[in-house]
Amino acid sequence: MSELSGLKRLIHQWGGGTAAFFTYTHFSHDLATGLMTALLPLVREGLRLNYLESGILVSAYTIVSGISQFPMGWLGDRAKRSVVAAIGLGGVGLAAIGAGSSPSYYFMLAFMVVMGIFGGAYHPSATSLLTGYFESGRRGSVIGLQMLVGSIGFTVGPVLGGFI
């Protein structure tokens, strides 16, 4: 019985079900965005892109996502953070599907920009939600776990893309 209570205490310390949910969503979000790097040779060949065009595809998401963190964080401070985070996750998912099914370079580029905008909505809102939800004694470990697993998702993207 003490083993079970020790496990419950450990799970509680790392945030329980709420932290597990946010950790999973961050993993999925960064996995979707990390796939582009691995699939770039296939995209380049399929759409007959040169190196500049393929680099612009990756940069479009990265730059727009970075820039959109500020206005989307501002929006998250004024709207309901959970709604902004959910819209960010849904938008990244839909834009990733759109990018994956794009028939041409310009459609894919547009979807990568849109994915970057929605990507900027998730990160500041999710971190802020977790900060407000957990007491200061557990906040750092919960946010650290969420960030770690998100980074693992971004790393798994190229590995998964290699299998594809």
Biotite code that builds the C-alpha atoms (Angstrom):
import biotite.structure as struc

atoms = struc.array([
    struc.Atom([0.000, 0.000, 0.000], chain_id="A", res_id=1, res_name="MET", atom_name="CA", element="C"),
    struc.Atom([2.844, 2.421, 0.735], chain_id="A", res_id=2, res_name="SER", atom_name="CA", element="C"),
    struc.Atom([4.180, 1.915, -2.796], chain_id="A", res_id=3, res_name="GLU", atom_name="CA", element="C"),
    struc.Atom([0.844, 3.050, -4.231], chain_id="A", res_id=4, res_name="LEU", atom_name="CA", element="C"),
    struc.Atom([0.683, 6.079, -1.957], chain_id="A", res_id=5, res_name="SER", atom_name="CA", element="C"),
    struc.Atom([4.290, 6.920, -2.925], chain_id="A", res_id=6, res_name="GLY", atom_name="CA", element="C"),
    struc.Atom([3.320, 6.774, -6.604], chain_id="A", res_id=7, res_name="LEU", atom_name="CA", element="C"),
    struc.Atom([0.275, 8.975, -5.987], chain_id="A", res_id=8, res_name="LYS", atom_name="CA", element="C"),
    struc.Atom([2.463, 11.473, -4.141], chain_id="A", res_id=9, res_name="ARG", atom_name="CA", element="C"),
    struc.Atom([4.950, 11.519, -7.044], chain_id="A", res_id=10, res_name="LEU", atom_name="CA", element="C"),
    struc.Atom([2.186, 12.008, -9.620], chain_id="A", res_id=11, res_name="ILE", atom_name="CA", element="C"),
    struc.Atom([0.684, 14.785, -7.489], chain_id="A", res_id=12, res_name="HIS", atom_name="CA", element="C"),
    struc.Atom([4.093, 16.460, -7.127], chain_id="A", res_id=13, res_name="GLN", atom_name="CA", element="C"),
    struc.Atom([4.519, 16.575, -10.912], chain_id="A", res_id=14, res_name="TRP", atom_name="CA", element="C"),
    struc.Atom([1.049, 18.030, -11.475], chain_id="A", res_id=15, res_name="GLY", atom_name="CA", element="C"),
    struc.Atom([-1.307, 15.065, -11.806], chain_id="A", res_id=16, res_name="GLY", atom_name="CA", element="C"),
    struc.Atom([-3.810, 14.823, -14.628], chain_id="A", res_id=17, res_name="GLY", atom_name="CA", element="C"),
    struc.Atom([-3.798, 18.527, -15.456], chain_id="A", res_id=18, res_name="THR", atom_name="CA", element="C"),
    struc.Atom([-0.051, 18.566, -16.004], chain_id="A", res_id=19, res_name="ALA", atom_name="CA", element="C"),
    struc.Atom([-0.267, 15.295, -17.963], chain_id="A", res_id=20, res_name="ALA", atom_name="CA", element="C"),
    struc.Atom([-2.845, 16.852, -20.274], chain_id="A", res_id=21, res_name="PHE", atom_name="CA", element="C"),
    struc.Atom([-0.783, 19.988, -20.904], chain_id="A", res_id=22, res_name="PHE", atom_name="CA", element="C"),
    struc.Atom([2.346, 17.892, -21.327], chain_id="A", res_id=23, res_name="THR", atom_name="CA", element="C"),
    struc.Atom([0.610, 15.754, -23.956], chain_id="A", res_id=24, res_name="TYR", atom_name="CA", element="C"),
    struc.Atom([-0.740, 18.790, -25.803], chain_id="A", res_id=25, res_name="THR", atom_name="CA", element="C"),
    struc.Atom([2.675, 20.457, -25.846], chain_id="A", res_id=26, res_name="HIS", atom_name="CA", element="C"),
    struc.Atom([4.232, 17.222, -27.118], chain_id="A", res_id=27, res_name="PHE", atom_name="CA", element="C"),
    struc.Atom([1.623, 16.968, -29.907], chain_id="A", res_id=28, res_name="SER", atom_name="CA", element="C"),
    struc.Atom([1.958, 20.639, -30.831], chain_id="A", res_id=29, res_name="HIS", atom_name="CA", element="C"),
    struc.Atom([5.728, 20.512, -31.152], chain_id="A", res_id=30, res_name="ASP", atom_name="CA", element="C"),
    struc.Atom([5.635, 17.126, -32.900], chain_id="A", res_id=31, res_name="LEU", atom_name="CA", element="C"),
    struc.Atom([3.404, 18.585, -35.615], chain_id="A", res_id=32, res_name="ALA", atom_name="CA", element="C"),
    struc.Atom([5.701, 21.552, -36.084], chain_id="A", res_id=33, res_name="THR", atom_name="CA", element="C"),
    struc.Atom([8.884, 19.448, -35.937], chain_id="A", res_id=34, res_name="GLY", atom_name="CA", element="C"),
    struc.Atom([7.794, 17.151, -38.756], chain_id="A", res_id=35, res_name="LEU", atom_name="CA", element="C"),
    struc.Atom([8.409, 19.789, -41.425], chain_id="A", res_id=36, res_name="MET", atom_name="CA", element="C"),
    struc.Atom([12.163, 19.683, -40.997], chain_id="A", res_id=37, res_name="THR", atom_name="CA", element="C"),
    struc.Atom([12.297, 15.931, -41.544], chain_id="A", res_id=38, res_name="ALA", atom_name="CA", element="C"),
    struc.Atom([9.850, 15.923, -44.415], chain_id="A", res_id=39, res_name="LEU", atom_name="CA", element="C"),
    struc.Atom([11.510, 18.827, -46.205], chain_id="A", res_id=40, res_name="LEU", atom_name="CA", element="C"),
    struc.Atom([13.397, 16.622, -48.724], chain_id="A", res_id=41, res_name="PRO", atom_name="CA", element="C"),
    struc.Atom([10.095, 14.976, -49.724], chain_id="A", res_id=42, res_name="LEU", atom_name="CA", element="C"),
    struc.Atom([8.332, 18.342, -49.924], chain_id="A", res_id=43, res_name="VAL", atom_name="CA", element="C"),
    struc.Atom([11.197, 19.763, -51.965], chain_id="A", res_id=44, res_name="ARG", atom_name="CA", element="C"),
    struc.Atom([11.021, 16.894, -54.422], chain_id="A", res_id=45, res_name="GLU", atom_name="CA", element="C"),
    struc.Atom([7.204, 16.752, -54.578], chain_id="A", res_id=46, res_name="GLY", atom_name="CA", element="C"),
    struc.Atom([6.772, 20.470, -55.200], chain_id="A", res_id=47, res_name="LEU", atom_name="CA", element="C"),
    struc.Atom([10.024, 20.869, -57.159], chain_id="A", res_id=48, res_name="ARG", atom_name="CA", element="C"),
    struc.Atom([11.392, 23.540, -54.834], chain_id="A", res_id=49, res_name="LEU", atom_name="CA", element="C"),
    struc.Atom([14.854, 25.009, -54.765], chain_id="A", res_id=50, res_name="ASN", atom_name="CA", element="C"),
    struc.Atom([16.790, 25.359, -51.512], chain_id="A", res_id=51, res_name="TYR", atom_name="CA", element="C"),
    struc.Atom([15.695, 28.960, -50.980], chain_id="A", res_id=52, res_name="LEU", atom_name="CA", element="C"),
    struc.Atom([12.002, 28.109, -51.289], chain_id="A", res_id=53, res_name="GLU", atom_name="CA", element="C"),
    struc.Atom([12.294, 25.150, -48.933], chain_id="A", res_id=54, res_name="SER", atom_name="CA", element="C"),
    struc.Atom([14.189, 27.271, -46.407], chain_id="A", res_id=55, res_name="GLY", atom_name="CA", element="C"),
    struc.Atom([11.498, 29.929, -46.590], chain_id="A", res_id=56, res_name="ILE", atom_name="CA", element="C"),
    struc.Atom([8.870, 27.295, -45.717], chain_id="A", res_id=57, res_name="LEU", atom_name="CA", element="C"),
    struc.Atom([10.632, 26.391, -42.477], chain_id="A", res_id=58, res_name="VAL", atom_name="CA", element="C"),
    struc.Atom([11.469, 30.009, -41.695], chain_id="A", res_id=59, res_name="SER", atom_name="CA", element="C"),
    struc.Atom([7.886, 31.141, -42.313], chain_id="A", res_id=60, res_name="ALA", atom_name="CA", element="C"),
    struc.Atom([6.608, 29.034, -39.429], chain_id="A", res_id=61, res_name="TYR", atom_name="CA", element="C"),
    struc.Atom([9.528, 29.742, -37.100], chain_id="A", res_id=62, res_name="THR", atom_name="CA", element="C"),
    struc.Atom([9.639, 33.512, -37.581], chain_id="A", res_id=63, res_name="ILE", atom_name="CA", element="C"),
    struc.Atom([5.873, 34.023, -37.509], chain_id="A", res_id=64, res_name="VAL", atom_name="CA", element="C"),
    struc.Atom([5.507, 31.793, -34.447], chain_id="A", res_id=65, res_name="SER", atom_name="CA", element="C"),
    struc.Atom([8.175, 33.749, -32.608], chain_id="A", res_id=66, res_name="GLY", atom_name="CA", element="C"),
    struc.Atom([6.731, 37.136, -33.517], chain_id="A", res_id=67, res_name="ILE", atom_name="CA", element="C"),
    struc.Atom([3.137, 36.112, -32.786], chain_id="A", res_id=68, res_name="SER", atom_name="CA", element="C"),
    struc.Atom([3.997, 35.058, -29.210], chain_id="A", res_id=69, res_name="GLN", atom_name="CA", element="C"),
    struc.Atom([3.824, 38.696, -28.097], chain_id="A", res_id=70, res_name="PHE", atom_name="CA", element="C"),
    struc.Atom([0.412, 39.683, -29.488], chain_id="A", res_id=71, res_name="PRO", atom_name="CA", element="C"),
    struc.Atom([-1.084, 36.279, -28.684], chain_id="A", res_id=72, res_name="MET", atom_name="CA", element="C"),
    struc.Atom([0.263, 36.480, -25.125], chain_id="A", res_id=73, res_name="GLY", atom_name="CA", element="C"),
    struc.Atom([-1.321, 39.921, -24.884], chain_id="A", res_id=74, res_name="TRP", atom_name="CA", element="C"),
    struc.Atom([-4.605, 38.455, -26.172], chain_id="A", res_id=75, res_name="LEU", atom_name="CA", element="C"),
    struc.Atom([-4.352, 35.636, -23.623], chain_id="A", res_id=76, res_name="GLY", atom_name="CA", element="C"),
    struc.Atom([-4.087, 38.247, -20.866], chain_id="A", res_id=77, res_name="ASP", atom_name="CA", element="C"),
    struc.Atom([-7.322, 39.884, -22.013], chain_id="A", res_id=78, res_name="ARG", atom_name="CA", element="C"),
    struc.Atom([-9.368, 36.865, -23.082], chain_id="A", res_id=79, res_name="ALA", atom_name="CA", element="C"),
    struc.Atom([-9.859, 33.498, -21.436], chain_id="A", res_id=80, res_name="LYS", atom_name="CA", element="C"),
    struc.Atom([-6.448, 31.804, -21.543], chain_id="A", res_id=81, res_name="ARG", atom_name="CA", element="C"),
    struc.Atom([-7.887, 28.321, -21.910], chain_id="A", res_id=82, res_name="SER", atom_name="CA", element="C"),
    struc.Atom([-9.804, 29.404, -25.013], chain_id="A", res_id=83, res_name="VAL", atom_name="CA", element="C"),
    struc.Atom([-6.725, 31.057, -26.551], chain_id="A", res_id=84, res_name="VAL", atom_name="CA", element="C"),
    struc.Atom([-4.623, 27.937, -25.841], chain_id="A", res_id=85, res_name="ALA", atom_name="CA", element="C"),
    struc.Atom([-7.315, 25.659, -27.295], chain_id="A", res_id=86, res_name="ALA", atom_name="CA", element="C"),
    struc.Atom([-7.669, 27.815, -30.409], chain_id="A", res_id=87, res_name="ILE", atom_name="CA", element="C"),
    struc.Atom([-3.881, 27.760, -30.772], chain_id="A", res_id=88, res_name="GLY", atom_name="CA", element="C"),
    struc.Atom([-3.767, 23.959, -30.577], chain_id="A", res_id=89, res_name="LEU", atom_name="CA", element="C"),
    struc.Atom([-6.680, 23.493, -32.947], chain_id="A", res_id=90, res_name="GLY", atom_name="CA", element="C"),
    struc.Atom([-5.303, 26.039, -35.382], chain_id="A", res_id=91, res_name="GLY", atom_name="CA", element="C"),
    struc.Atom([-1.880, 24.389, -35.471], chain_id="A", res_id=92, res_name="VAL", atom_name="CA", element="C"),
    struc.Atom([-3.510, 21.012, -36.090], chain_id="A", res_id=93, res_name="GLY", atom_name="CA", element="C"),
    struc.Atom([-5.733, 22.251, -38.894], chain_id="A", res_id=94, res_name="LEU", atom_name="CA", element="C"),
    struc.Atom([-2.950, 24.293, -40.489], chain_id="A", res_id=95, res_name="ALA", atom_name="CA", element="C"),
    struc.Atom([-0.642, 21.256, -40.356], chain_id="A", res_id=96, res_name="ALA", atom_name="CA", element="C"),
    struc.Atom([-3.268, 19.202, -42.195], chain_id="A", res_id=97, res_name="ILE", atom_name="CA", element="C"),
    struc.Atom([-3.613, 22.020, -44.728], chain_id="A", res_id=98, res_name="GLY", atom_name="CA", element="C"),
    struc.Atom([0.150, 22.264, -45.196], chain_id="A", res_id=99, res_name="ALA", atom_name="CA", element="C"),
    struc.Atom([0.416, 18.507, -45.618], chain_id="A", res_id=100, res_name="GLY", atom_name="CA", element="C"),
    struc.Atom([-2.234, 18.445, -48.315], chain_id="A", res_id=101, res_name="SER", atom_name="CA", element="C"),
    struc.Atom([-1.125, 21.591, -50.147], chain_id="A", res_id=102, res_name="SER", atom_name="CA", element="C"),
    struc.Atom([-0.971, 21.215, -53.926], chain_id="A", res_id=103, res_name="PRO", atom_name="CA", element="C"),
    struc.Atom([1.547, 24.019, -54.427], chain_id="A", res_id=104, res_name="SER", atom_name="CA", element="C"),
    struc.Atom([4.330, 25.976, -52.774], chain_id="A", res_id=105, res_name="TYR", atom_name="CA", element="C"),
    struc.Atom([2.273, 29.116, -52.156], chain_id="A", res_id=106, res_name="TYR", atom_name="CA", element="C"),
    struc.Atom([-0.570, 27.217, -50.480], chain_id="A", res_id=107, res_name="PHE", atom_name="CA", element="C"),
    struc.Atom([1.931, 25.439, -48.247], chain_id="A", res_id=108, res_name="MET", atom_name="CA", element="C"),
    struc.Atom([3.662, 28.730, -47.441], chain_id="A", res_id=109, res_name="LEU", atom_name="CA", element="C"),
    struc.Atom([0.323, 30.294, -46.469], chain_id="A", res_id=110, res_name="ALA", atom_name="CA", element="C"),
    struc.Atom([-0.499, 27.339, -44.202], chain_id="A", res_id=111, res_name="PHE", atom_name="CA", element="C"),
    struc.Atom([2.943, 27.553, -42.560], chain_id="A", res_id=112, res_name="MET", atom_name="CA", element="C"),
    struc.Atom([2.335, 31.242, -41.798], chain_id="A", res_id=113, res_name="VAL", atom_name="CA", element="C"),
    struc.Atom([-1.107, 30.443, -40.373], chain_id="A", res_id=114, res_name="VAL", atom_name="CA", element="C"),
    struc.Atom([0.404, 27.603, -38.341], chain_id="A", res_id=115, res_name="MET", atom_name="CA", element="C"),
    struc.Atom([2.946, 30.071, -36.956], chain_id="A", res_id=116, res_name="GLY", atom_name="CA", element="C"),
    struc.Atom([0.212, 32.493, -35.898], chain_id="A", res_id=117, res_name="ILE", atom_name="CA", element="C"),
    struc.Atom([-1.679, 29.761, -34.051], chain_id="A", res_id=118, res_name="PHE", atom_name="CA", element="C"),
    struc.Atom([1.575, 28.391, -32.625], chain_id="A", res_id=119, res_name="GLY", atom_name="CA", element="C"),
    struc.Atom([2.151, 31.744, -31.001], chain_id="A", res_id=120, res_name="GLY", atom_name="CA", element="C"),
    struc.Atom([-1.250, 31.487, -29.312], chain_id="A", res_id=121, res_name="ALA", atom_name="CA", element="C"),
    struc.Atom([-0.547, 28.217, -27.509], chain_id="A", res_id=122, res_name="TYR", atom_name="CA", element="C"),
    struc.Atom([2.769, 28.720, -25.723], chain_id="A", res_id=123, res_name="HIS", atom_name="CA", element="C"),
    struc.Atom([2.188, 31.893, -23.677], chain_id="A", res_id=124, res_name="PRO", atom_name="CA", element="C"),
    struc.Atom([-1.385, 30.947, -22.766], chain_id="A", res_id=125, res_name="SER", atom_name="CA", element="C"),
    struc.Atom([-0.565, 27.382, -21.701], chain_id="A", res_id=126, res_name="ALA", atom_name="CA", element="C"),
    struc.Atom([2.378, 28.483, -19.556], chain_id="A", res_id=127, res_name="THR", atom_name="CA", element="C"),
    struc.Atom([0.279, 31.212, -17.977], chain_id="A", res_id=128, res_name="SER", atom_name="CA", element="C"),
    struc.Atom([-2.543, 28.745, -17.293], chain_id="A", res_id=129, res_name="LEU", atom_name="CA", element="C"),
    struc.Atom([-0.176, 26.353, -15.546], chain_id="A", res_id=130, res_name="LEU", atom_name="CA", element="C"),
    struc.Atom([1.384, 29.171, -13.544], chain_id="A", res_id=131, res_name="THR", atom_name="CA", element="C"),
    struc.Atom([-2.024, 30.254, -12.288], chain_id="A", res_id=132, res_name="GLY", atom_name="CA", element="C"),
    struc.Atom([-3.269, 26.739, -11.612], chain_id="A", res_id=133, res_name="TYR", atom_name="CA", element="C"),
    struc.Atom([-0.446, 25.349, -9.479], chain_id="A", res_id=134, res_name="PHE", atom_name="CA", element="C"),
    struc.Atom([0.849, 26.667, -6.179], chain_id="A", res_id=135, res_name="GLU", atom_name="CA", element="C"),
    struc.Atom([4.403, 27.988, -6.108], chain_id="A", res_id=136, res_name="SER", atom_name="CA", element="C"),
    struc.Atom([5.812, 24.803, -4.535], chain_id="A", res_id=137, res_name="GLY", atom_name="CA", element="C"),
    struc.Atom([4.944, 22.720, -7.618], chain_id="A", res_id=138, res_name="ARG", atom_name="CA", element="C"),
    struc.Atom([4.843, 25.338, -10.364], chain_id="A", res_id=139, res_name="ARG", atom_name="CA", element="C"),
    struc.Atom([8.470, 25.025, -11.488], chain_id="A", res_id=140, res_name="GLY", atom_name="CA", element="C"),
    struc.Atom([8.444, 21.239, -11.775], chain_id="A", res_id=141, res_name="SER", atom_name="CA", element="C"),
    struc.Atom([5.115, 21.210, -13.643], chain_id="A", res_id=142, res_name="VAL", atom_name="CA", element="C"),
    struc.Atom([6.220, 23.862, -16.150], chain_id="A", res_id=143, res_name="ILE", atom_name="CA", element="C"),
    struc.Atom([9.633, 22.201, -16.484], chain_id="A", res_id=144, res_name="GLY", atom_name="CA", element="C"),
    struc.Atom([8.002, 18.844, -17.282], chain_id="A", res_id=145, res_name="LEU", atom_name="CA", element="C"),
    struc.Atom([5.671, 20.449, -19.817], chain_id="A", res_id=146, res_name="GLN", atom_name="CA", element="C"),
    struc.Atom([8.563, 22.246, -21.530], chain_id="A", res_id=147, res_name="MET", atom_name="CA", element="C"),
    struc.Atom([10.761, 19.125, -21.524], chain_id="A", res_id=148, res_name="LEU", atom_name="CA", element="C"),
    struc.Atom([8.130, 16.931, -23.128], chain_id="A", res_id=149, res_name="VAL", atom_name="CA", element="C"),
    struc.Atom([7.326, 19.648, -25.681], chain_id="A", res_id=150, res_name="GLY", atom_name="CA", element="C"),
    struc.Atom([10.992, 19.682, -26.666], chain_id="A", res_id=151, res_name="SER", atom_name="CA", element="C"),
    struc.Atom([10.942, 15.904, -26.923], chain_id="A", res_id=152, res_name="ILE", atom_name="CA", element="C"),
    struc.Atom([7.967, 16.225, -29.297], chain_id="A", res_id=153, res_name="GLY", atom_name="CA", element="C"),
    struc.Atom([9.952, 18.603, -31.477], chain_id="A", res_id=154, res_name="PHE", atom_name="CA", element="C"),
    struc.Atom([12.832, 16.095, -31.453], chain_id="A", res_id=155, res_name="THR", atom_name="CA", element="C"),
    struc.Atom([10.588, 13.112, -32.233], chain_id="A", res_id=156, res_name="VAL", atom_name="CA", element="C"),
    struc.Atom([9.237, 14.950, -35.309], chain_id="A", res_id=157, res_name="GLY", atom_name="CA", element="C"),
    struc.Atom([12.373, 14.426, -37.405], chain_id="A", res_id=158, res_name="PRO", atom_name="CA", element="C"),
    struc.Atom([12.701, 10.819, -36.203], chain_id="A", res_id=159, res_name="VAL", atom_name="CA", element="C"),
    struc.Atom([9.091, 10.092, -37.144], chain_id="A", res_id=160, res_name="LEU", atom_name="CA", element="C"),
    struc.Atom([9.597, 11.934, -40.432], chain_id="A", res_id=161, res_name="GLY", atom_name="CA", element="C"),
    struc.Atom([12.598, 9.694, -41.117], chain_id="A", res_id=162, res_name="GLY", atom_name="CA", element="C"),
    struc.Atom([10.371, 6.633, -40.816], chain_id="A", res_id=163, res_name="PHE", atom_name="CA", element="C"),
    struc.Atom([7.803, 8.217, -43.122], chain_id="A", res_id=164, res_name="ILE", atom_name="CA", element="C"),
])
